[in-house]
Each structure stands twice: as structure tokens, then as C-alpha cells.
């Protein structure tokens, strides 16, 4: 969203930005002279309490509802006049409706699959693994569905996410879908692989939703001599349960890292794997490609939209560690093929042209929606 805001600002089309994060945290987003409204008073304490494990299931639902509702009221009170209000799902019904009453248009931005699909597939995964997963609060599901019904358009970043909306009865013409961009100034290869060990890497939260259990099992079944699996990211309440019964030989758990250290690990790795059970896109796929990594991703991600099968990566079914293992073995055994795929991944990321192409597509749809001729 901040990348889109920067692109809009550069084109003289940004009226305001609203955020639940503290103002000092937005300095890195380089929004320049944009009008920025922040309301961190509920969201930031909620995020801190959640990170520290201080919330029970009941209290988290209560605080999360308060977070959504208070932020939404804040945005509505400070809403500027504009042709389009583009807001993340579950946060922005009131300002979206207010924009419509003023004669403007309301875009609901959903970075994941349809919320009912997301809830169902994660319930199924919990039953499959025996690892408890908190179901989505019914009030949150109801809130999102009101947004889906009220908005003028829904943006989703992948064909996978789009299919889940169509399956839930949302008209195809109401949906916009195209892939995200990637900041090539931040994500780049900083070291070369020269006679280094075969290293598989993952970056993100270590959760059931991200398929960490399937990735660990795939690495174990591949049984690659002297290979290493590196898991970079934050732990959650599920992480301990995921790791308790998993084979952890030659697995490195780094925890969260500074950006420079993340780049170092990615640049010294051989392949990136995203085994997600449900992931609206998985921006980290493009970020890994920008570091020269071929990627293996499940079909429930943005992988099918950016992967050319066998050239810059592979798409596999969800819940299929054997499919992941098979592709890891193929890359391990043929280092020439691995190098060719690495080069192809890097070229794929470069063709994305940062966030410019993403913004071009979004702005073209904005213009069409409000009836403004193309520039």
C-alpha cells in the first residue's frame, strides 16, 4: 500500500494516507509531502501484546474488534474529499461508504483469499496436523463480507485469490487482479554462490498457514547430503508445536533479522521455498527472485502468476512435501540447471520494473472506474 501511495504521489494523484502505525515508523516509507493521518493508539499496543503472547483467545478477539472499529472511525472523521478511497479489507467500511455518499468510489483491497475460504482451509489444516488454530472471529468474517458487498471493486493480487472470491459468488467483473511489484533497490543479490553448500531458504512467519511443517518434511525426505535449510522469521504460538515433531537436522532457525542480514542469507542460498497452505500472493517470492533465487511455491499463492514452470521456479500442490522434495533433488543434482534458473529468476524480477507496472495497472483501472480518459 505504501509503494502504491508513493507511485500515486509521484504522479500528483495522492490526496492522503491513513495508517494504524506510529508516525515515526512511516519515515522509512518516504511519503514526502503527502498528508498522513495516523492512529496507533490501539493497533500498536495490540501488536505488542500479541507479539509478547499476553493475549488469550478471548481477549485478542475483543482487542482486535476495538482496533478495527476505532481505526475505522478515525479514518471516517478525517476523510478528505477524493474520487477514490482505497482501503485494506476489514478496516475501512465507514470511510468507503462515506466516499460513495460524496460521489466517489470505494476499493476494498484484500491481500489474501476470500475470508471464508481462508477460515475453512486453515480449519482443515488444523485437523490434518493436530495443531490448534484459532478460527477467524465470526464478527470479522461478517465485517469483511459487508465490505465485499458494499465496495465498488475488490482488488486481490493473485489468480488463486480471485478464484476463491468467484467461488463465493462474487461477480468476476467486480474483481481486479494483477501481481504486486518489488522494490529492486531494497531486494538484490549482495553475494555470489561460488562452491557453497546447497542451501534452501524461507523468509516469513513460522506458522501453519505458511506450510512450515510441509517444508521441514520435504527437506527431510529429500535427504540432500551436506544441504541446509534456513528458516528466517518470527515465531508464533504455533511455532513450538510445529517444531516439536519435525526433523530438524541441518535446519537453521535465525529468528527475525535486520534487512542487511536477510539479504546476505538470500544471496548465499540456492533456492527459496514457500509451502503456504493459503497466501494471497507471497510478496517474498518476488523479493527472493530479485536476489537471484529460483522459487518453489504452492498453487495457493501468487506463484502461478509469476513462475514460468521449470524456468524460474516450480508450482506444486498444497500439502505435498513429496513434490517439493522432488524438485529440490532435481536442483541439487544439476547445478548447471540451478544456475540457469537463478539467472532466469533474476531477469523475471527485473522485468517487473519495481512497483511502476503495478501502479500503472491500478491507475488505469482507477481512470476507467471514474470515467477519466487514459493519460
ZIPE-V998370 format. One record per residue. N is the residue number from 1. SS is DSSP state (A for helix, B for strand, O for the rest). Layout:
BEGIN
n->N ss->SS
n->N ss->SS
END
This chain:
BEGIN
n->1 ss->O
n->2 ss->A
n->3 ss->A
n->4 ss->A
n->5 ss->A
n->6 ss->A
n->7 ss->A
n->8 ss->A
n->9 ss->A
n->10 ss->A
n->11 ss->O
n->12 ss->O
n->13 ss->O
n->14 ss->O
n->15 ss->O
n->16 ss->O
n->17 ss->B
n->18 ss->B
n->19 ss->B
n->20 ss->O
n->21 ss->O
n->22 ss->O
n->23 ss->A
n->24 ss->A
n->25 ss->A
n->26 ss->A
n->27 ss->A
n->28 ss->A
n->29 ss->A
n->30 ss->O
n->31 ss->O
n->32 ss->O
n->33 ss->O
n->34 ss->O
n->35 ss->O
n->36 ss->B
n->37 ss->B
n->38 ss->B
n->39 ss->O
n->40 ss->O
n->41 ss->O
n->42 ss->O
n->43 ss->A
n->44 ss->A
n->45 ss->A
n->46 ss->A
n->47 ss->A
n->48 ss->A
n->49 ss->A
n->50 ss->A
n->51 ss->A
n->52 ss->O
n->53 ss->O
n->54 ss->O
n->55 ss->O
n->56 ss->O
n->57 ss->A
n->58 ss->A
n->59 ss->A
n->60 ss->A
n->61 ss->A
n->62 ss->A
n->63 ss->A
n->64 ss->A
n->65 ss->A
n->66 ss->A
n->67 ss->A
n->68 ss->A
n->69 ss->A
n->70 ss->A
n->71 ss->A
n->72 ss->A
n->73 ss->A
n->74 ss->A
n->75 ss->A
n->76 ss->A
n->77 ss->A
n->78 ss->O
n->79 ss->O
n->80 ss->O
n->81 ss->O
n->82 ss->O
n->83 ss->O
n->84 ss->B
n->85 ss->B
n->86 ss->B
n->87 ss->B
n->88 ss->B
n->89 ss->O
n->90 ss->O
n->91 ss->O
n->92 ss->O
n->93 ss->A
n->94 ss->A
n->95 ss->A
n->96 ss->A
n->97 ss->A
n->98 ss->A
n->99 ss->A
n->100 ss->A
n->101 ss->A
n->102 ss->O
n->103 ss->O
n->104 ss->O
n->105 ss->B
n->106 ss->B
n->107 ss->B
n->108 ss->B
n->109 ss->B
n->110 ss->O
n->111 ss->O
n->112 ss->O
n->113 ss->O
n->114 ss->O
n->115 ss->A
n->116 ss->A
n->117 ss->A
n->118 ss->A
n->119 ss->A
n->120 ss->A
n->121 ss->A
n->122 ss->A
n->123 ss->A
n->124 ss->A
n->125 ss->A
n->126 ss->A
n->127 ss->A
n->128 ss->A
n->129 ss->A
n->130 ss->O
n->131 ss->O
n->132 ss->O
n->133 ss->O
n->134 ss->O
n->135 ss->O
n->136 ss->O
n->137 ss->O
n->138 ss->A
n->139 ss->A
n->140 ss->A
n->141 ss->A
n->142 ss->A
n->143 ss->A
n->144 ss->A
n->145 ss->A
n->146 ss->A
n->147 ss->A
n->148 ss->A
n->149 ss->A
n->150 ss->A
n->151 ss->O
n->152 ss->O
n->153 ss->B
n->154 ss->B
n->155 ss->B
n->156 ss->B
n->157 ss->O
n->158 ss->O
n->159 ss->A
n->160 ss->A
n->161 ss->A
n->162 ss->A
n->163 ss->A
n->164 ss->A
n->165 ss->A
n->166 ss->A
n->167 ss->A
n->168 ss->O
n->169 ss->O
n->170 ss->O
n->171 ss->O
n->172 ss->A
n->173 ss->A
n->174 ss->A
n->175 ss->B
n->176 ss->B
n->177 ss->B
n->178 ss->O
n->179 ss->O
n->180 ss->O
n->181 ss->O
n->182 ss->O
n->183 ss->O
n->184 ss->O
n->185 ss->O
n->186 ss->O
n->187 ss->O
n->188 ss->O
n->189 ss->O
n->190 ss->O
n->191 ss->O
n->192 ss->O
n->193 ss->O
n->194 ss->O
n->195 ss->O
n->196 ss->O
n->197 ss->O
n->198 ss->O
n->199 ss->B
n->200 ss->B
n->201 ss->B
n->202 ss->B
n->203 ss->B
n->204 ss->O
n->205 ss->O
n->206 ss->B
n->207 ss->O
n->208 ss->O
n->209 ss->O
n->210 ss->O
n->211 ss->O
n->212 ss->A
n->213 ss->A
n->214 ss->A
n->215 ss->A
n->216 ss->A
n->217 ss->A
n->218 ss->A
n->219 ss->A
n->220 ss->A
n->221 ss->A
n->222 ss->A
n->223 ss->O
n->224 ss->O
n->225 ss->O
n->226 ss->O
n->227 ss->O
n->228 ss->B
n->229 ss->B
n->230 ss->B
n->231 ss->B
n->232 ss->B
n->233 ss->O
n->234 ss->O
n->235 ss->B
n->236 ss->O
n->237 ss->O
n->238 ss->O
n->239 ss->A
n->240 ss->A
n->241 ss->A
n->242 ss->A
n->243 ss->A
n->244 ss->A
n->245 ss->O
n->246 ss->O
n->247 ss->O
n->248 ss->O
n->249 ss->O
n->250 ss->O
n->251 ss->B
n->252 ss->B
n->253 ss->B
n->254 ss->B
n->255 ss->B
n->256 ss->O
n->257 ss->O
n->258 ss->O
n->259 ss->A
n->260 ss->A
n->261 ss->A
n->262 ss->A
n->263 ss->A
n->264 ss->A
n->265 ss->A
n->266 ss->A
n->267 ss->A
n->268 ss->O
n->269 ss->O
n->270 ss->O
n->271 ss->B
n->272 ss->B
n->273 ss->B
n->274 ss->B
n->275 ss->O
n->276 ss->O
n->277 ss->O
n->278 ss->O
n->279 ss->O
n->280 ss->O
n->281 ss->O
n->282 ss->O
n->283 ss->O
n->284 ss->A
n->285 ss->A
n->286 ss->A
n->287 ss->A
n->288 ss->A
n->289 ss->A
n->290 ss->A
n->291 ss->O
n->292 ss->O
n->293 ss->O
n->294 ss->B
n->295 ss->B
n->296 ss->B
n->297 ss->B
n->298 ss->B
n->299 ss->O
n->300 ss->O
n->301 ss->O
n->302 ss->O
n->303 ss->A
n->304 ss->A
n->305 ss->A
n->306 ss->A
n->307 ss->O
n->308 ss->O
n->309 ss->B
n->310 ss->O
n->311 ss->O
n->312 ss->O
n->313 ss->B
n->314 ss->B
n->315 ss->B
n->316 ss->B
n->317 ss->O
n->318 ss->O
n->319 ss->O
n->320 ss->O
n->321 ss->A
n->322 ss->A
n->323 ss->A
n->324 ss->A
n->325 ss->A
n->326 ss->A
n->327 ss->A
n->328 ss->A
n->329 ss->A
n->330 ss->A
n->331 ss->A
n->332 ss->A
n->333 ss->A
n->334 ss->O
n->335 ss->A
n->336 ss->A
n->337 ss->A
n->338 ss->A
n->339 ss->A
n->340 ss->A
n->341 ss->A
n->342 ss->A
n->343 ss->A
n->344 ss->A
n->345 ss->A
n->346 ss->A
n->347 ss->A
n->348 ss->A
n->349 ss->A
n->350 ss->A
n->351 ss->A
n->352 ss->O
n->353 ss->O
n->354 ss->O
n->355 ss->O
n->356 ss->A
n->357 ss->A
n->358 ss->A
n->359 ss->A
n->360 ss->A
n->361 ss->A
n->362 ss->A
n->363 ss->A
n->364 ss->A
n->365 ss->A
n->366 ss->A
n->367 ss->A
n->368 ss->A
n->369 ss->A
n->370 ss->A
n->371 ss->O
n->372 ss->O
n->373 ss->O
n->374 ss->O
n->375 ss->O
END
